[in-house]
Amino acid sequence: MPRYFFNVRHRPGPAGLAQDPEGEELADANAARERALTVARAMIARDQFATIRDWMLCSFEITDKDGQLVLTVPFSDTVLEQGEDWGPALTA
């Protein structure tokens, strides 16, 4: 399985990219995008990073093992657009 690295872009420039040194093995780029959205939601919910003023301006820059950019996933993608649906509602 390919390894993807979930680097967090939190501001412009080289100092604004938090590198993921370990990465994760996932089936494909679609699985990497879904993982990025899950992690972004968790990061926003915890809000532990005083240096992040607006999570909706952050994004994951997902790279492969060679450091090539595979895709960018904005944290704003965690918010549903009007009319979108994430699937069946969870029931308690």
QUIWOBEL-V757785 format. One record per residue. RES is the residue in three letters. OMEGA is omega in radians with two decimals (* if undefined). D_LAST is the distance of its C-alpha to the last C-alpha in Angstrom with 1 decimal. Layout:
# QUIWOBEL-V757785
RES/OMEGA/D_LAST
RES/OMEGA/D_LAST
This chain:
# QUIWOBEL-V757785
MET/3.12/34.9
PRO/3.10/35.8
ARG/3.13/35.1
TYR/-3.14/33.7
PHE/-3.02/34.3
PHE/3.14/31.9
ASN/-3.08/34.4
VAL/3.04/33.2
ARG/-3.11/35.5
HIS/3.00/35.2
ARG/-3.11/38.6
PRO/3.06/41.7
GLY/-3.10/44.2
PRO/-3.13/44.3
ALA/-3.11/43.1
GLY/3.12/39.9
LEU/3.07/38.6
ALA/-3.07/36.7
GLN/3.02/37.4
ASP/-3.08/35.1
PRO/-3.04/37.5
GLU/-3.09/35.4
GLY/3.12/33.4
GLU/3.04/31.0
GLU/3.14/31.8
LEU/-3.04/29.8
ALA/-3.06/30.5
ASP/-3.11/31.7
ALA/3.09/31.6
ASN/3.09/28.5
ALA/3.10/26.6
ALA/3.11/28.3
ARG/3.13/27.2
GLU/3.12/23.5
ARG/3.13/23.9
ALA/3.14/25.7
LEU/3.11/22.9
THR/-3.13/20.3
VAL/3.12/22.9
ALA/3.11/23.9
ARG/3.14/20.4
ALA/3.14/20.3
MET/3.13/23.9
ILE/-3.12/23.3
ALA/-3.14/20.4
ARG/3.10/22.7
ASP/-3.09/25.7
GLN/-3.00/28.1
PHE/-3.10/31.0
ALA/-3.12/33.5
THR/-3.14/35.5
ILE/-3.12/32.9
ARG/-3.11/33.3
ASP/-3.12/31.4
TRP/-3.08/28.8
MET/3.06/29.1
LEU/-3.14/32.7
CYS/3.06/31.9
SER/2.96/31.6
PHE/2.97/31.5
GLU/-3.04/34.8
ILE/-3.13/34.0
THR/3.08/37.2
ASP/-3.08/38.3
LYS/3.12/40.3
ASP/-3.14/43.4
GLY/3.12/42.1
GLN/3.11/42.0
LEU/3.13/39.4
VAL/3.08/37.0
LEU/3.07/34.8
THR/-3.14/33.7
VAL/3.09/30.1
PRO/3.08/29.9
PHE/3.12/27.1
SER/3.07/27.1
ASP/3.10/25.7
THR/-3.11/22.3
VAL/3.12/22.2
LEU/2.97/21.6
GLU/3.10/24.7
GLN/3.14/24.6
GLY/3.10/23.8
GLU/-3.13/22.2
ASP/3.10/18.9
TRP/3.14/17.1
GLY/-3.10/15.7
PRO/3.11/12.7
ALA/3.08/9.8
LEU/3.10/6.7
THR/-3.11/3.8
ALA/*/0.0
